Amino acid sequence: MSSKKTFYLAVLVLLATILSGCTLFGPKICAVTGKVTMGDGTVLANAEVYIIQDGKETKIATTDSKGEFNAQIKPGKYEFFAKYSGKSSDKVTFTVPRAKTATLEPIKISGLAVMSGTVKTSDGIKLEGATVKFDQIEAVTDNEGKYTIPTVSGTKDLTVSYKGYTISESYTLADGIITKDITLSELGEVLANVKSKGVAYSDLNIVVKVGDFEVTQKTDAAGQIKIIAPLKEALVSTKFLYKTVEEKVTLAKTVEVNFANGPDFIDTFNNLDNWVEEEDFEYNKWAITTKGFVDVVNGNVVRTQEGVSGLKLKDRVVTDCVVSVKWRVTSDLPEKKTVGVRTHVRNAQDHWCYGYGTNVSTYNYELATWHGLGADNKFSIITANPNEPQVAAGDEVIVTIVVQGNNFKYYKNGELIAESTETAHPIAQGGIFLSFNAWIQIDQIEIYNL
């Protein structure tokens, strides 16, 4: 047979094969689409789809938000099945054709449920941030108090927790879509009026504890906090500069919290209404006060140019007392520059150099009893030797002065640093005086009468 006749014969065989519908030359990969549902037909997102061929199990897809999947599979006979939350469907035998696409009947997984609902307090407030857990699957409520848990049906523990408060019950969940609204009967909204010795203050961090429940919130401008909490006896506390104080109260819709052991006075320096600025004054060539450069910036008292400023607290006379001052050194302090804050207690004059004084600085500290100008009027001097810088650029410090009788103590960040007792030249009473440099930011002062 000639080569020409052989060619024509091959062409005729090929045409006959195509016309007969043979799929020998069909697509080698088929796009198989399908859907996974629960037993009642509810679609399942994030279900895993598998095939088995020749005893080998292979994951081919994960369903989307509509419960649908699309997988590229070679033609052939397979068993298809799906898994979700530990449950598996029955196996479905399906022959993937030698075609571009094929659609599988829905794969159903029985024994599944979707539990959803709203978590509320006893007074009907929708609770955001509560955790709802059924068996091992949990969800957190949104800002409408709503949750959704796709899970396995059956009888299991249902637990709801909120900031440490927890309730639990045994719950039987049926197949399908189930609505389960939950009311936490012991929780309710609480409006607390917070005071220290009868005075309300803003920006206090208040901690409320009831058993394992705990919540922290700052007081507003009126000295109030509004929280969701168990309506039971609670331990309410706050950390002041000098110490943490606490009170036991029974929480209700409205409750009064008065810290009997809190400060008698607090100033967070939103303004200088409580203070009088020191007039120009020269103690010596190293200590010269100039008036007119004190300002409040972002809740901090500062001196706006190089030099020293003085402030005396208005209309307040103290005897035995605690004075705590929180302040910091700015990070832009020039190298080898000495700055600090003097705190003088029982100061009966209009200048800083009277009373029991503590000078804390980037160079050292000093405790002394001051009776005015001149070295002869400075007594009971306590200072570190060699010098010990108390703060550095960028540091924040809480300096506390405790005066009881003739005893005078200096604490730095709660640690006792030094103390002195003045017997020869005591001072009975007086006011509170602060003296400070530029590069200092004074944040807060607290006073306790002892």
Secondary structure, DSSP 4 states (H G I P E B T S, - for coil): --HHHHHHHHHHHHHHHHHTT--TTS-S-EEEEEEEEETTS-B-TT-EEEEEETTEEEEEEE--TTSEEEEEE-SEEEEEEEEETTEEPPPEEEEEPSSSEEEPPPEEE-SEEEEEEEEEETT--B-TT-EEEETTEEEE--TTSEEEEEEE-EEEEEEEEETTEEEEEEEEEPSEEEE--EEETTEEEEEEEEEETTEE-SS-EEEEEETTEEEEEE--TTSEEEEEEESSEEEEEEE-SS-EEEEEEE--SEEEEEETTS-SEEE--SSSTTEEEPPSEEEETTEEE-SS-EEEETTEEEESSSSEEEEEETT--BSSEEEEEEEEE-TTPPTT---EEEEEEEE-SSSSSEEEEEEEESS-EEEEEEESSSGGGEEEEEE-SS------TT-EEEEEEEEETTEEEEEETTEEEEEEE-SSS----BEEEEEEETTEEEEEEEEEE-
